[in-house]
Amino acid sequence: MRINYDFSDLEAFLAVKETGSFHLAAERLNLSQSAVTRRVQKLEAALDSVLFERSTREVRPTLAAKRLQVRAEAILADARETALAMRDESVAFEHQRNAVVTVAVIPTVVSVLLPAALALFREQGNAARLRLLDHSANAVAEAVGKGEADFGLCSIPSLEPNTLFEPLFDDQIVLVLPPGHALEAQEALTWADVQGEALILPARGTGNRLLIDEAMARARLPLRWSCEVRRSSTALDLVAAGTGVALLPLSAAQSAGGRVLYRPVTQPEIRRPVGLLTRVGQQDRHSAAALKVAIRAAAERVFSQ
């Protein structure tokens, strides 16, 4: 038997039965009287039964209506309990397997921060899946600003106007060297030491390049490059192959393992702030908030050493 009525038809029927009026039922349901009439007529047609005897002065329920009332109330009560149970379950288990946290992140901080943060996240009983959008700093800010990510992990300087930046740590710009390079013996370098080297720089338009150019302009120091690259991983590969030396964030140099060496460069020292980026007015879901807590704890643990 095919069922040709729905919950709204049963609600309309019960409202008319309880108020004794199509007009009062319409007011209760915030519908037009004609809409209530259509729903009752649809139910009568589906059940092949007359539910109300109508006259100009009153609406009287039939025997079929009296028999239907108990069943209709039970059906609607069961539907409400099911909806509440499903809603409660989705809230309770939002942080479990069906939850996905999307994080826009600059690749250079992935290896130095996210493994420790995820370990803490799992230790605290969170089983949400993680979707990483590895972008440049500008693209991370754009993804967060447009709501494509729950939050971001990035460096400034350029941010979307509807985002908030929470600093976590400062990432120093260092000179990355191939093993055996002549500068390896020096614990710290000055910018004079960099002159004359085959220098690999981040491409113009990237956040790291902007930091470097601004620092050089303030110090009135010239900086000649031999190669520009858009990705830190590409620069690391070139350095490891002996093509040159590169100015990169410390986090990127550390991610290369033992393939390269790195030394701090001072006078001036260049640091980029790295932190959490959130959209203004956004309410974090349970899993996203828990992952932020884990990232803060991991950053404090890793960069306080």
Secondary structure, DSSP 8 states (H G I E B T S, - for coil): ------HHHHHHHHHHHHHS-HHHHHHHHT--HHHHHHHHHHHHHHHTS--EEE-SS-EEE-HHHHHHHHHHHHHHHHHHHHHHHHHHHHHHTTTSTT-EEEEEE-GGGHHHHHHHHHHHHHHTT---EEEEEE--HHHHHHHHHTTSSSEEEEE-S---TTEEEEEEEEEEEEEEE-TT-GGGG-SSEEHHHHTTS-EEEE-TTSHHHHHHHHHHHHHT-----SEEES-HHHHHHHHHTTS-EEEEEHHHHHHTGGG-EEEEEESS--EEEEEEEEETT----HHHHHHHHHHHHHHHHHHT-
